[in-house]
Amino acid sequence: MGRIFEVRKHTMFARWNRMAKQFARIAKDITMAVKSGGPDQTSNPTLRRVIQNARAVNMPKDKIEAAIKRAAGRDATSYQEVHYEAYAPHGVALLVEAATDNPTRTVASVRNIVTKHGGNLATSGSVGFLFKHMGVFRLDPTGIDQDDLELYLIDHGLEEMGESTGEKGEPQLVIRGAFADFGRLQEALEARGITPLSAEHEYICTVPTELPEEQATEVLSLIDKLEQDEDVQKVFHTLV
């Protein structure tokens, strides 16, 4: 019984830590969106998108509103979005996206994590060409005529559309387009009265790397450590 309790406790702490990290990431996104476009989501599509993403990870409404209010304040922290390119062990390419108020601190932390796990930071441009920058929308497929929607969105930048499952196993409809067409796709969905479960940009790898389980575990351990860093927002990789 004691062992079972310890496992359950560890699982709960892991879930809480993950949720806290998601909320912190969203709060930074809200701050950057408010600073660039103001606190009114009706006139700020970026903020509107971030709020949708906040709801997708079950961030409470009061926390969302508090983050917007804090971001609109005079003393709000200013974050800079930075990207780092790296190689994990066994040749897996990494793109690390961070939001920081101190790039010197962040690059030192990212370098330390990467090198401790057998990887190395790469020069700008040496990894980026292995990824395609895309806007990604995830929808609840309930009540959607997928063929009709696909035909409609093709004129607004749609490149890929397919079915997937969410973290809880729920069905999702995934829509992808070039990041340059992100705004067009968002407006097209809004015109149809469709509110995405989430709407984000992602770097999709074009040259995937397959590894044996033991080597893949090494890489995933590095990715996990990077994702735990307070300044890191997302980590994209070529591991499949």
ABEGO torsion letter per residue (X at the ends): XAAAAAAAAAAAAAAAAAAAAAAAAAAAAAAAAAAAAEABAAABAAAAAAAAAAAAAGBBAAAAAAAAAAAABAABBBBBBBBBBBBBBGGBBBBBBBBBABAAAAAAAAAAAAAAAGBBBBBBGAAAAABBBBBBBBBBABGBBAAAAAAAAAAAGBABBBBBBBAAGBBBBBBBBBAAAAAAAAAAAAAAGBBBABBBBBBBBABBBBBBAAAAAAAAAAAAAAAABAABABBBBABX
